[in-house]
C-alpha cells in the first residue's frame, strides 16, 4: 500500500421496492490492495412508515451492467495515479461472490457511518471487486452512498 487515499461520493440512487441492488462497487487493480476505511449510507426518505433496509458489504465476481463512478484523491499533492476504479448506476446486478463481509438493517430516515478501526479494516485484494448493496423489502427509497479508501 502506497498510502494513496481516495473517496467516492455518489449521486442519489433510487432503489425500487422488493429488489436487490448494488449501489457501489470498488474494483481493485491487479496486484493492488484497497483498504476500506469508511462507508456512509444515508436514506433520503421523508416517509416515516418505510421499513429498514438490509445493506451488505460483499465480494462480487463481475461488473454487471454499470457506469464508471468518480473517485477523488484526498491528497491533492499526490502525484501517483489511482489504479482502483468504481462502478455505480448499476442496471444489471454483478455476480455475487458468496462472501458477506458485513450486513446491517438501516432505516431510510437515517444515516449510518461504517468506520473500520485501525487493524480491523476490510481489504479488497488485487483484481477483486467489493460491492455495497441493499435488499429493499417493501418501499422505494432514495439513498446516498459515499466512502473513503486507500490503495
PALOZA-145017 format. One line per field, with one value per atom (N, C-alpha, C): x, y, z; residue number from 1; residue in three letters; atom name. Coordinates in Angstrom, 3 decimals, padded with zeros to 6 digits. Layout:
N
east = [X, ...]
north = [Y, ...]
up = [Z, ...]
miro = [NUM, ...]
tido = [ala, ...]
numar = [CA, ...]
end
This chain:
151
east = [000.837, 000.000, 000.880, 000.575, 001.369, 000.813, -000.320, -000.903, -001.649, -002.084, -002.843, -004.319, -004.816, -006.196, -007.104, -008.317, -009.280, -010.694, -011.611, -013.006, -013.939, -015.115, -016.221, -017.405, -018.029, -019.257, -020.236, -021.158, -022.081, -023.286, -024.010, -025.266, -026.366, -027.461, -028.603, -029.044, -029.356, -029.691, -031.052, -032.043, -033.367, -033.425, -033.735, -033.780, -035.228, -035.730, -037.141, -037.449, -038.719, -039.185, -038.937, -038.721, -038.531, -037.423, -036.328, -035.191, -033.914, -032.927, -031.565, -030.754, -030.076, -029.339, -028.022, -026.966, -025.653, -025.598, -025.262, -025.178, -023.772, -022.768, -021.371, -020.557, -019.639, -018.677, -017.286, -016.362, -014.965, -014.188, -013.407, -012.627, -011.148, -010.478, -009.050, -008.262, -007.251, -006.392, -005.605, -005.165, -004.349, -003.123, -002.841, -001.682, -001.724, -002.891, -003.028, -004.192, -003.893, -004.948, -005.587, -006.864, -007.583, -008.081, -007.800, -008.292, -009.543, -010.608, -011.846, -011.737, -011.751, -011.650, -013.018, -013.909, -015.202, -016.231, -017.460, -018.601, -019.727, -020.448, -021.583, -022.800, -023.899, -025.151, -026.215, -026.814, -027.807, -029.126, -030.168, -031.507, -032.084, -032.789, -033.355, -034.876, -035.459, -036.911, -037.529, -038.718, -039.462, -040.701, -040.820, -041.989, -041.649, -042.254, -041.911, -042.355, -043.237, -043.710, -042.788, -041.771, -040.859, -040.034, -039.912, -039.223, -037.713, -036.927, -035.475, -035.104, -033.938, -033.440, -032.148, -031.965, -030.742, -029.652, -028.544, -027.358, -026.279, -025.542, -024.482, -023.225, -022.092, -020.798, -020.336, -020.200, -019.965, -018.854, -018.289, -017.374, -018.199, -017.811, -018.515, -017.498, -017.959, -017.040, -017.195, -018.168, -018.331, -018.810, -018.795, -019.210, -020.710, -021.398, -022.792, -022.836, -023.914, -024.008, -024.014, -022.997, -022.825, -022.053, -021.973, -021.220, -019.992, -019.034, -017.833, -018.180, -017.880, -018.066, -016.835, -016.966, -015.866, -015.171, -013.855, -013.026, -012.174, -011.975, -011.214, -010.089, -008.864, -007.743, -007.949, -007.693, -007.862, -006.638, -005.478, -004.262, -004.003, -004.392, -004.288, -002.852, -001.896, -000.487, 000.123, -000.587, -000.066, 000.014, 001.156, 001.346, 000.994, 000.820, 000.504, -000.888, -001.068, -002.363, -003.131, -004.382, -005.228, -005.328, -005.154, -005.286, -006.680, -007.313, -008.637, -009.693, -010.825, -011.952, -013.221, -014.243, -015.557, -016.594, -017.627, -018.765, -020.022, -020.916, -022.203, -023.256, -024.414, -025.535, -025.721, -025.761, -025.813, -027.236, -027.377, -028.698, -028.887, -027.799, -027.865, -026.877, -027.355, -026.567, -025.299, -024.193, -022.977, -023.188, -022.319, -022.393, -021.900, -022.685, -022.379, -021.266, -020.216, -019.109, -019.352, -020.494, -020.850, -020.253, -019.577, -018.968, -019.547, -020.269, -020.813, -019.864, -019.267, -018.291, -018.937, -020.135, -020.825, -022.268, -023.213, -024.610, -025.276, -026.279, -026.951, -028.296, -029.322, -030.603, -030.496, -030.810, -030.684, -031.995, -032.450, -033.684, -033.478, -034.449, -034.344, -034.497, -034.690, -034.796, -033.506, -032.438, -031.236, -029.965, -028.848, -027.511, -026.767, -026.053, -025.224, -023.795, -022.850, -021.441, -020.767, -020.199, -019.465, -017.985, -017.345, -015.937, -015.167, -014.169, -013.348, -012.153, -012.004, -010.890, -009.564, -008.454, -007.147, -006.983, -006.384, -006.124, -007.375, -008.517, -009.761, -010.427, -009.691, -010.243, -010.575, -011.384, -011.684, -010.801, -010.351, -009.483, -010.109, -009.833, -010.184, -008.861, -008.684, -007.421, -007.295, -006.065, -005.809, -006.638, -007.276, -008.101, -009.493, -009.849, -011.164, -012.146, -013.404, -014.487, -015.225, -015.494, -016.236, -017.505, -018.646, -019.912, -020.620, -021.293, -022.181, -023.582, -024.394, -025.725, -026.800, -028.030, -029.156, -030.236, -030.986, -032.139, -033.357, -034.121, -035.274, -036.503, -037.114, -038.236, -039.561, -039.902, -041.268, -041.406, -040.505, -040.693, -039.591, -039.912, -038.915, -038.305, -036.967, -036.271, -035.104, -034.713, -033.544, -032.433, -031.228, -030.080, -028.890, -028.031, -026.777, -025.665, -024.693, -023.600, -022.287, -021.391, -020.050, -019.051, -017.772, -016.769, -015.381, -014.494, -013.078, -012.259, -011.212, -010.426, -008.957, -008.104, -006.675, -006.115, -005.250, -004.553, -003.065]
north = [-001.175, 000.000, 001.236, 002.129, 003.349, 004.495, 004.283, 005.347, 006.380, 005.997, 006.919, 006.797, 007.789, 007.770, 008.410, 007.852, 008.386, 008.229, 008.957, 008.956, 008.745, 008.254, 008.126, 008.855, 009.712, 010.393, 010.311, 009.398, 009.156, 010.073, 010.045, 010.782, 009.995, 010.645, 009.968, 008.809, 007.694, 006.467, 005.982, 005.946, 005.460, 003.963, 003.235, 001.779, 001.351, 000.616, 000.256, -000.862, -000.962, -001.945, -003.364, -004.238, -005.678, -006.018, -005.274, -005.583, -005.669, -006.292, -006.282, -005.470, -004.439, -003.569, -003.127, -003.232, -002.746, -001.253, -000.485, 000.967, 001.415, 000.618, 000.973, -000.301, -000.306, -001.396, -000.782, -001.208, -000.782, -001.927, -001.598, -002.596, -002.313, -003.238, -003.087, -003.476, -002.696, -003.007, -004.282, -004.939, -006.138, -005.825, -006.684, -006.563, -005.323, -004.734, -003.567, -003.799, -003.846, -003.997, -002.646, -002.676, -001.471, -001.690, -000.718, -000.770, 000.090, -000.493, 000.248, 000.897, 002.232, 002.950, 003.312, 003.717, 004.239, 004.167, 003.839, 003.901, 004.638, 005.440, 006.172, 005.905, 005.559, 005.251, 006.175, 007.009, 007.974, 007.762, 007.485, 007.393, 008.784, 009.004, 010.322, 010.270, 009.325, 009.192, 010.209, 010.671, 011.565, 010.860, 009.563, 008.802, 007.958, 008.277, 007.607, 006.143, 005.725, 004.340, 003.375, 003.883, 002.997, 002.157, 000.876, -000.066, -000.073, -000.540, -000.627, -001.537, -001.259, -001.956, -002.671, -003.890, -004.647, -004.225, -003.717, -003.359, -004.391, -004.767, -005.761, -005.293, -005.591, -005.384, -006.767, -006.967, -008.316, -008.335, -009.510, -009.707, -010.056, -009.511, -009.777, -010.235, -010.999, -011.570, -010.991, -010.103, -009.471, -008.034, -007.271, -005.867, -005.690, -006.692, -006.472, -005.446, -004.693, -003.586, -002.310, -001.471, -000.316, 000.781, 001.911, 003.054, 003.286, 003.996, 004.334, 005.393, 005.110, 006.082, 006.965, 008.068, 009.024, 008.852, 008.638, 008.574, 009.832, 010.363, 011.599, 011.353, 011.725, 011.610, 012.595, 012.161, 013.032, 013.906, 013.470, 014.274, 014.857, 016.101, 016.694, 016.892, 016.805, 016.932, 015.610, 014.512, 013.205, 013.130, 012.701, 012.647, 011.283, 010.277, 008.941, 008.918, 008.004, 007.817, 006.714, 006.960, 005.916, 004.743, 003.555, 002.345, 001.733, 001.972, 001.422, 002.173, 001.516, 002.151, 001.901, 002.671, 002.495, 002.277, 001.532, 001.310, 001.712, 002.439, 002.777, 002.835, 003.369, 003.383, 001.984, 001.003, -000.407, -000.782, -001.291, -001.664, -003.180, -003.939, -005.402, -005.826, -006.563, -006.886, -007.680, -007.313, -008.109, -009.492, -010.427, -011.771, -011.759, -012.359, -012.440, -013.463, -013.062, -013.968, -014.905, -014.777, -015.684, -015.347, -014.192, -013.809, -012.471, -012.481, -011.254, -010.830, -009.658, -009.170, -008.385, -007.838, -007.011, -006.880, -006.800, -006.527, -005.777, -004.968, -004.130, -003.668, -003.694, -003.078, -001.584, -000.759, 000.692, 001.354, 002.261, 002.993, 003.974, 004.077, 005.051, 006.493, 006.683, 008.022, 008.440, 007.644, 007.904, 007.821, 008.106, 007.932, 006.932, 006.035, 005.070, 005.201, 005.440, 005.505, 004.226, 003.508, 002.295, 002.649, 002.709, 003.088, 001.876, 001.465, 000.340, 000.871, 000.478, 000.970, 000.395, 001.032, 000.518, -000.952, -001.694, -003.127, -003.989, -003.378, -004.134, -003.756, -003.089, -002.646, -003.844, -003.596, -004.593, -004.289, -005.335, -005.177, -005.816, -005.213, -005.786, -006.214, -007.501, -007.977, -007.557, -007.511, -007.081, -007.840, -007.104, -007.694, -008.112, -007.837, -008.239, -007.073, -007.404, -006.422, -006.495, -005.322, -005.214, -004.421, -004.980, -004.310, -003.912, -002.778, -002.346, -002.382, -003.311, -003.492, -003.471, -003.209, -003.235, -004.172, -004.687, -005.534, -004.813, -004.218, -003.409, -004.295, -004.378, -005.289, -004.812, -003.544, -003.158, -001.785, -000.883, 000.505, 000.955, 001.892, 002.527, 003.683, 003.699, 004.722, 005.287, 006.487, 007.120, 007.125, 006.742, 006.606, 007.352, 007.812, 008.425, 007.627, 007.173, 006.338, 007.051, 007.004, 007.583, 006.705, 006.912, 006.118, 006.684, 006.203, 006.571, 005.290, 005.295, 004.092, 004.471, 003.439, 003.663, 002.525, 002.880, 001.823, 001.977]
up = [000.000, 000.000, 000.000, -000.896, -001.037, -000.200, 000.423, 001.233, 000.414, -000.782, -001.629, -001.253, -000.521, -000.043, -001.076, -001.210, -002.166, -001.640, -002.257, -001.807, -002.986, -002.648, -003.598, -002.995, -003.762, -003.334, -004.492, -004.396, -005.491, -005.464, -006.554, -006.659, -005.950, -005.680, -005.063, -005.953, -005.322, -006.028, -005.538, -006.426, -006.047, -006.283, -005.225, -005.289, -005.092, -006.064, -006.069, -005.081, -004.737, -003.758, -004.243, -003.296, -003.486, -004.481, -004.451, -005.312, -004.484, -005.076, -004.540, -005.530, -005.040, -005.948, -005.336, -006.127, -005.711, -005.970, -004.939, -005.070, -005.449, -005.067, -005.318, -005.427, -006.393, -006.499, -006.642, -005.780, -005.877, -006.508, -007.543, -008.259, -008.003, -007.340, -007.070, -008.318, -008.627, -009.769, -009.498, -010.545, -010.405, -009.549, -008.592, -007.697, -006.796, -006.595, -005.717, -004.759, -003.469, -002.478, -002.181, -001.843, -001.436, -000.010, 000.846, 002.223, 002.322, 002.861, 003.086, 004.457, 004.491, 005.762, 006.319, 005.431, 005.897, 004.782, 005.145, 004.229, 004.932, 004.191, 004.744, 003.871, 004.521, 003.831, 004.406, 003.566, 004.020, 003.290, 004.064, 003.499, 003.326, 002.231, 001.961, 001.867, 002.575, 002.586, 003.530, 003.189, 004.066, 004.622, 004.322, 004.738, 005.957, 007.082, 008.336, 008.388, 007.514, 007.545, 006.790, 006.112, 005.381, 006.355, 006.032, 006.919, 006.653, 007.635, 007.433, 006.259, 005.702, 004.522, 004.901, 004.394, 004.656, 003.680, 004.224, 003.435, 003.699, 002.641, 002.759, 002.043, 002.629, 002.006, 001.569, 000.264, -000.261, -001.300, -001.502, -002.613, -003.844, -004.984, -006.237, -007.278, -008.266, -009.248, -010.652, -010.848, -012.160, -011.972, -013.064, -013.000, -013.168, -013.692, -014.049, -015.170, -015.248, -016.205, -015.384, -015.593, -014.725, -015.443, -014.790, -015.315, -014.447, -014.982, -014.209, -013.171, -011.909, -010.840, -010.735, -010.029, -009.893, -008.548, -008.612, -007.413, -007.362, -006.160, -005.973, -004.981, -005.361, -004.422, -003.281, -002.051, -000.893, -000.649, -001.131, -001.047, -002.434, -002.624, -003.953, -004.414, -003.488, -003.858, -004.308, -004.119, -004.513, -006.039, -006.536, -007.994, -008.573, -007.716, -008.207, -008.840, -009.753, -010.409, -009.697, -009.423, -008.832, -009.795, -009.257, -010.066, -009.915, -008.777, -008.498, -009.289, -009.487, -010.157, -009.361, -009.668, -009.039, -010.129, -009.796, -010.697, -009.927, -010.588, -009.983, -011.086, -010.791, -011.749, -012.336, -011.459, -011.870, -012.265, -013.497, -014.003, -014.084, -014.131, -014.056, -012.980, -012.002, -010.817, -011.141, -010.462, -010.565, -009.957, -010.307, -009.748, -008.307, -007.435, -006.006, -005.796, -005.071, -004.799, -003.632, -002.959, -001.878, -000.529, -000.402, 000.869, 001.317, 002.433, 003.017, 004.136, 004.003, 004.977, 006.111, 005.852, 006.841, 006.384, 007.335, 006.982, 008.127, 007.770, 008.781, 008.229, 009.074, 008.727, 009.013, 008.011, 008.151, 007.768, 008.612, 008.349, 007.200, 006.292, 005.199, 005.672, 006.975, 007.554, 008.250, 008.115, 008.904, 008.061, 008.730, 008.158, 009.011, 008.356, 009.075, 008.566, 009.475, 009.134, 009.601, 008.671, 008.966, 008.912, 010.086, 010.177, 010.693, 009.923, 010.341, 011.133, 012.401, 013.211, 012.712, 013.079, 012.673, 013.058, 012.164, 012.319, 012.144, 011.860, 011.648, 010.339, 009.453, 008.181, 007.291, 006.304, 005.278, 004.072, 003.405, 002.243, 001.016, -000.125, -001.419, -002.020, -002.271, -002.830, -004.291, -004.770, -006.143, -007.163, -008.060, -009.101, -008.661, -007.411, -006.883, -006.868, -006.594, -006.569, -005.236, -004.676, -003.431, -003.706, -003.329, -003.582, -002.296, -002.348, -001.267, -001.853, -001.377, -001.964, -000.898, -001.350, -000.417, -000.946, 000.007, -000.303, 000.249, -000.640, -000.247, -000.133, 001.050, 001.233, 000.642, 000.848, 000.507, -000.125, 000.144, -000.270, -001.219, -002.085, -002.932, -002.146, -002.052, -001.278, -002.072, -001.718, -002.313, -001.271, -001.715, -000.833, -001.408, -000.531, -000.922, -000.258, -001.064, -000.569, -000.814, 000.172, -000.006, 000.745, 000.488, 001.167, 001.041, 001.913, 001.859, 001.853, 001.027, 000.782, 000.675, 000.624, 000.421, -000.413, -001.351, -002.099, -001.923]
miro = [1, 1, 1, 2, 2, 2, 3, 3, 3, 4, 4, 4, 5, 5, 5, 6, 6, 6, 7, 7, 7, 8, 8, 8, 9, 9, 9, 10, 10, 10, 11, 11, 11, 12, 12, 12, 13, 13, 13, 14, 14, 14, 15, 15, 15, 16, 16, 16, 17, 17, 17, 18, 18, 18, 19, 19, 19, 20, 20, 20, 21, 21, 21, 22, 22, 22, 23, 23, 23, 24, 24, 24, 25, 25, 25, 26, 26, 26, 27, 27, 27, 28, 28, 28, 29, 29, 29, 30, 30, 30, 31, 31, 31, 32, 32, 32, 33, 33, 33, 34, 34, 34, 35, 35, 35, 36, 36, 36, 37, 37, 37, 38, 38, 38, 39, 39, 39, 40, 40, 40, 41, 41, 41, 42, 42, 42, 43, 43, 43, 44, 44, 44, 45, 45, 45, 46, 46, 46, 47, 47, 47, 48, 48, 48, 49, 49, 49, 50, 50, 50, 51, 51, 51, 52, 52, 52, 53, 53, 53, 54, 54, 54, 55, 55, 55, 56, 56, 56, 57, 57, 57, 58, 58, 58, 59, 59, 59, 60, 60, 60, 61, 61, 61, 62, 62, 62, 63, 63, 63, 64, 64, 64, 65, 65, 65, 66, 66, 66, 67, 67, 67, 68, 68, 68, 69, 69, 69, 70, 70, 70, 71, 71, 71, 72, 72, 72, 73, 73, 73, 74, 74, 74, 75, 75, 75, 76, 76, 76, 77, 77, 77, 78, 78, 78, 79, 79, 79, 80, 80, 80, 81, 81, 81, 82, 82, 82, 83, 83, 83, 84, 84, 84, 85, 85, 85, 86, 86, 86, 87, 87, 87, 88, 88, 88, 89, 89, 89, 90, 90, 90, 91, 91, 91, 92, 92, 92, 93, 93, 93, 94, 94, 94, 95, 95, 95, 96, 96, 96, 97, 97, 97, 98, 98, 98, 99, 99, 99, 100, 100, 100, 101, 101, 101, 102, 102, 102, 103, 103, 103, 104, 104, 104, 105, 105, 105, 106, 106, 106, 107, 107, 107, 108, 108, 108, 109, 109, 109, 110, 110, 110, 111, 111, 111, 112, 112, 112, 113, 113, 113, 114, 114, 114, 115, 115, 115, 116, 116, 116, 117, 117, 117, 118, 118, 118, 119, 119, 119, 120, 120, 120, 121, 121, 121, 122, 122, 122, 123, 123, 123, 124, 124, 124, 125, 125, 125, 126, 126, 126, 127, 127, 127, 128, 128, 128, 129, 129, 129, 130, 130, 130, 131, 131, 131, 132, 132, 132, 133, 133, 133, 134, 134, 134, 135, 135, 135, 136, 136, 136, 137, 137, 137, 138, 138, 138, 139, 139, 139, 140, 140, 140, 141, 141, 141, 142, 142, 142, 143, 143, 143, 144, 144, 144, 145, 145, 145, 146, 146, 146, 147, 147, 147, 148, 148, 148, 149, 149, 149, 150, 150, 150, 151, 151, 151]
tido = [unk, unk, unk, unk, unk, unk, unk, unk, unk, unk, unk, unk, unk, unk, unk, unk, unk, unk, unk, unk, unk, unk, unk, unk, unk, unk, unk, unk, unk, unk, unk, unk, unk, unk, unk, unk, unk, unk, unk, unk, unk, unk, unk, unk, unk, unk, unk, unk, unk, unk, unk, unk, unk, unk, unk, unk, unk, unk, unk, unk, unk, unk, unk, unk, unk, unk, unk, unk, unk, unk, unk, unk, unk, unk, unk, unk, unk, unk, unk, unk, unk, unk, unk, unk, unk, unk, unk, unk, unk, unk, unk, unk, unk, unk, unk, unk, unk, unk, unk, unk, unk, unk, unk, unk, unk, unk, unk, unk, unk, unk, unk, unk, unk, unk, unk, unk, unk, unk, unk, unk, unk, unk, unk, unk, unk, unk, unk, unk, unk, unk, unk, unk, unk, unk, unk, unk, unk, unk, unk, unk, unk, unk, unk, unk, unk, unk, unk, unk, unk, unk, unk, unk, unk, unk, unk, unk, unk, unk, unk, unk, unk, unk, unk, unk, unk, unk, unk, unk, unk, unk, unk, unk, unk, unk, unk, unk, unk, unk, unk, unk, unk, unk, unk, unk, unk, unk, unk, unk, unk, unk, unk, unk, unk, unk, unk, unk, unk, unk, unk, unk, unk, unk, unk, unk, unk, unk, unk, unk, unk, unk, unk, unk, unk, unk, unk, unk, unk, unk, unk, unk, unk, unk, unk, unk, unk, unk, unk, unk, unk, unk, unk, unk, unk, unk, unk, unk, unk, unk, unk, unk, unk, unk, unk, unk, unk, unk, unk, unk, unk, unk, unk, unk, unk, unk, unk, unk, unk, unk, unk, unk, unk, unk, unk, unk, unk, unk, unk, unk, unk, unk, unk, unk, unk, unk, unk, unk, unk, unk, unk, unk, unk, unk, unk, unk, unk, unk, unk, unk, unk, unk, unk, unk, unk, unk, unk, unk, unk, unk, unk, unk, unk, unk, unk, unk, unk, unk, unk, unk, unk, unk, unk, unk, unk, unk, unk, unk, unk, unk, unk, unk, unk, unk, unk, unk, unk, unk, unk, unk, unk, unk, unk, unk, unk, unk, unk, unk, unk, unk, unk, unk, unk, unk, unk, unk, unk, unk, unk, unk, unk, unk, unk, unk, unk, unk, unk, unk, unk, unk, unk, unk, unk, unk, unk, unk, unk, unk, unk, unk, unk, unk, unk, unk, unk, unk, unk, unk, unk, unk, unk, unk, unk, unk, unk, unk, unk, unk, unk, unk, unk, unk, unk, unk, unk, unk, unk, unk, unk, unk, unk, unk, unk, unk, unk, unk, unk, unk, unk, unk, unk, unk, unk, unk, unk, unk, unk, unk, unk, unk, unk, unk, unk, unk, unk, unk, unk, unk, unk, unk, unk, unk, unk, unk, unk, unk, unk, unk, unk, unk, unk, unk, unk, unk, unk, unk, unk, unk, unk, unk, unk, unk, unk, unk, unk]
numar = [N, CA, C, N, CA, C, N, CA, C, N, CA, C, N, CA, C, N, CA, C, N, CA, C, N, CA, C, N, CA, C, N, CA, C, N, CA, C, N, CA, C, N, CA, C, N, CA, C, N, CA, C, N, CA, C, N, CA, C, N, CA, C, N, CA, C, N, CA, C, N, CA, C, N, CA, C, N, CA, C, N, CA, C, N, CA, C, N, CA, C, N, CA, C, N, CA, C, N, CA, C, N, CA, C, N, CA, C, N, CA, C, N, CA, C, N, CA, C, N, CA, C, N, CA, C, N, CA, C, N, CA, C, N, CA, C, N, CA, C, N, CA, C, N, CA, C, N, CA, C, N, CA, C, N, CA, C, N, CA, C, N, CA, C, N, CA, C, N, CA, C, N, CA, C, N, CA, C, N, CA, C, N, CA, C, N, CA, C, N, CA, C, N, CA, C, N, CA, C, N, CA, C, N, CA, C, N, CA, C, N, CA, C, N, CA, C, N, CA, C, N, CA, C, N, CA, C, N, CA, C, N, CA, C, N, CA, C, N, CA, C, N, CA, C, N, CA, C, N, CA, C, N, CA, C, N, CA, C, N, CA, C, N, CA, C, N, CA, C, N, CA, C, N, CA, C, N, CA, C, N, CA, C, N, CA, C, N, CA, C, N, CA, C, N, CA, C, N, CA, C, N, CA, C, N, CA, C, N, CA, C, N, CA, C, N, CA, C, N, CA, C, N, CA, C, N, CA, C, N, CA, C, N, CA, C, N, CA, C, N, CA, C, N, CA, C, N, CA, C, N, CA, C, N, CA, C, N, CA, C, N, CA, C, N, CA, C, N, CA, C, N, CA, C, N, CA, C, N, CA, C, N, CA, C, N, CA, C, N, CA, C, N, CA, C, N, CA, C, N, CA, C, N, CA, C, N, CA, C, N, CA, C, N, CA, C, N, CA, C, N, CA, C, N, CA, C, N, CA, C, N, CA, C, N, CA, C, N, CA, C, N, CA, C, N, CA, C, N, CA, C, N, CA, C, N, CA, C, N, CA, C, N, CA, C, N, CA, C, N, CA, C, N, CA, C, N, CA, C, N, CA, C, N, CA, C, N, CA, C, N, CA, C, N, CA, C, N, CA, C, N, CA, C, N, CA, C, N, CA, C, N, CA, C, N, CA, C, N, CA, C, N, CA, C, N, CA, C]
end
